[in-house]
C-alpha cells in the first residue's frame, strides 16, 4: 500500500495508536486541564528536589579527610545526659561501624568531622591486633593538631578515634578513622579544619 505525501497516522492504518500518538494525546488532554498539569509538575519537581537534597549515606570504608558527618548515635547515654545531643563517643563509633553516617554540609550543623581514614592492610582471616594497637597505628593526635591547628588538650574540640572491634574486624571492616567532635557533645556549626589557627 502506498500513499501520496505523508502516510496517515498509525491509528487509521492499524486501528490502534502508537505509543508516541498516545503520549501526544495525553499531553493535549493535560493542556486542557492546567490544574492537573500544575499538580503533576509540582509532584515530579518536588520528588526530584527531595532526591537531590537527601543526605548521602556513607559507610566507614568510604570516609575521606574533610568529610562532615551526622552520626545517629542512639544510646542510653543521650537519654541520661540530654546535654550531649550527639551521644557518647562509644555510641558514635558503634553506629559508624554498624550502619554508617550521613554526609553533612561542613558549614551547617554536623556531629563529627573526619581528619583521616586509614585502611588496615591485614588480609582476611588475620588475627585481630587489639584496639590499642590499632589506635597507635592511626596517629590521630598528630593528625588532630595538623587538621585543627592546635592540640586537643584544652580545646573545645575533642579527638574521637574509631577503630573496629573484633567482630567488625572479623567482618572485614578494617578501616580506622580519626574524627573531631565538640567536647561538650553539642553539634559543630562550622568547619573544625583550621579553626585553631
C-alpha positions, 0 to 999 in steps of 0.5 A: 500500500502506498500513499501520496505525501505523508502516510496517515497516522498509525491509528487509521492504518492499524486501528490502534495508536502508537505509543508516541500518538498516545503520549501526544494525546495525553499531553493535549488532554493535560493542556486542557486541564492546567490544574492537573498539569500544575499538580503533576509538575509540582509532584515530579519537581518536588520528588526530584528536589527531595532526591537531590537534597537527601543526605548521602549515606556513607559507610566507614570504608568510604570516609575521606579527610574533610568529610562532615558527618551526622552520626545517629548515635542512639544510646542510653547515654543521650537519654541520661545526659540530654546535654550531649545531643550527639551521644557518647563517643562509644555510641558514635563509633558503634553506629559508624561501624554498624550502619554508617553516617550521613554526609553533612554540609561542613558549614551547617550543623554536623556531629563529627568531622573526619581528619583521616581514614586509614585502611588496615592492610591485614588480609582476611582471616588475620588475627585481630591486633587489639584496639590499642594497637590499632589506635597507635597505628592511626596517629590521630593526635598528630593528625588532630593538631595538623587538621585543627591547628592546635592540640586537643588538650584544652580545646573545645574540640575533642579527638574521637578515634574509631577503630573496629572491634573484633567482630567488625574486624572479623567482618572485614571492616578494617578501616580506622578513622580519626574524627573531631567532635565538640567536647561538650557533645553539642553539634559543630556549626562550622568547619573544625579544619583550621579553626585553631589557627 
